[in-house]
Amino acid sequence: MAFTLLQMRDSVARKLRNYDLWINHKTVGDGVQTVFVLPRGNVATVATVLQLTATVDGDTKIIANASPSTISAKTVANPTECTTTAAHNLHTGDLVTIANGTGGTNINGTWVVTVTSTTTFTIPVNVTNSTITVQPSCTELAQYSVNAIPGIVTFVTAPADGNETNLFYECKMWTDADANEAINEAIRYFAPRFPYEDGDVSLTAGTALEYEVPAAVGSITHIQIGNSTDGYKDQKNLQHFHIGGKRYIKFPRTPGSGTIRILHVAPVVSLSTDADTTATAKVDDLIRDPVVSYATGLLLRDVIAQKVRDSAFIPSEAANPPKLWDVLSASNALLTDAERIADKVRATPRLSRS
C-alpha cells in the first residue's frame, strides 16, 4: 500500500479547518482604486487565503472560478430563459460564461444575465430549438480576482466613490511546507511499528547456488521461488552471508528455472515534497490514520500555537481568533489519539504475496 503527500495534506487540512482564521476587513471605495490589500497580521507572509467574499455597497460577490452551475433547460424565446439544476447564486447584471453545451440553438458564450428565480435567468439569445444534448456549464465571471501576489485583491471595476467595501475572507495559519514536514515526521515516528513487506525485488533462478542480494533490499522476511502462473513457494534452510560489503543467499541445492522473489521490510522513505501525485514511501496503509492525527497535532503545537502566541490575527477584525489554551488542548488530544489508533490497528507486516 502507498499513499501520496497530497492525500495526506488534504486529510490534515480537513482536521484543521476549525482553526482557520476568518477576517472581516472594511474599507471605502473611491471610484478609482481597484487593488486592495488583505490584512493578515503577522501571518501575512505565510497564510493562504482559502475563501473570499466581497460585499460592495451591500452586494455580495463570490470569489473567481466559483463552482459552475449546470443548465438543464432553455426555453424557445428571445431572450431565452435558462434553468439550472441547483441554485445559481447570480444577480441581475452579472456576467457569466456558458460553455460545453450541445444540441438545439447554441447558447455558449459570455452573457449578462437577468435573474428570474434562484434557479432561472435569461440571456439575450434567440432560441428556436430548446433541445439540449450535453448540458452546458454556467460560470460567473468574478467582479474581482485574487492577484498572483498573496493577499492582494483586484476588482474588475473600482467600487464607486463612498461605497462601503467589506472583504470577508478565510485564511490558514500554516503552509503546505509546514504540513509536509509534520506528515513526514509522523511517518518516521510510526513506520517502525508497521513494517511493510515489499515483494517487488526478484532475481532469475538458475543452476547457481549463490545469489547476490540487491542493495535496495531491506530486512529479508521470506524468499520464494516460482512464477506468476503457478505461484510461489517459500524456501527454507537458506544461508545468508556477507562478503566485501555485499549480501548473498545460498540455496542447499540449485533452484532451477523460475523467479527468486525476495520479500523484505521496505526502508522508510519520506513522502516527496515536490511530486504530490507520486507515492514514494512504501508503508503499511494502516499507518494513515495515526499519521494524520499525529501530524495535525504537531501543526497545532509547533506552528499554529506559535502564531497565536505572536498575536498573528488582528483582534479588531478577526471573527474567531483562536485561543492558545484551546489550540494546545486540541494538540495534546490529537497526539494521544494517534497513539491510541496506532495501538488499535497495529498488526503483523502486510504480506504482498501473490
Buried (B, 14 or more C-beta within 10 A) or exposed (E): EBBBBBBBBEBBBEBBEEBBBBBBBEBEBEEEBBEBBBBBBBBBEBBBBBEBBBBBEEEEBBBBEEEBBBBBBBBBEEBBBBBBEEEBBBBEEBBBBBBEBEBBBEBBEEBEBBBEEEBBBBBEBEBEEBEBEEBBBBBBBBBBBBBEEBBBBBBEEBBEEEBEBBBBBBBBBBBBEBBBBBBBBBBBBBBEBBBBBBBEBBBEBEEEBEBEBEEEBBEBBBBBBBEEEEEBEEBEEEEEEEEEEEBBBEBEEEBEEBBBBBBBBBBBBBBBBEEBEEBEBBBBEBBBBBBBBBBBBBBBBBBBBBBBEEEBBBEEBBEEBBEEEBBBEBBEEBBEBBBEBBEEBBEEBBEBEE
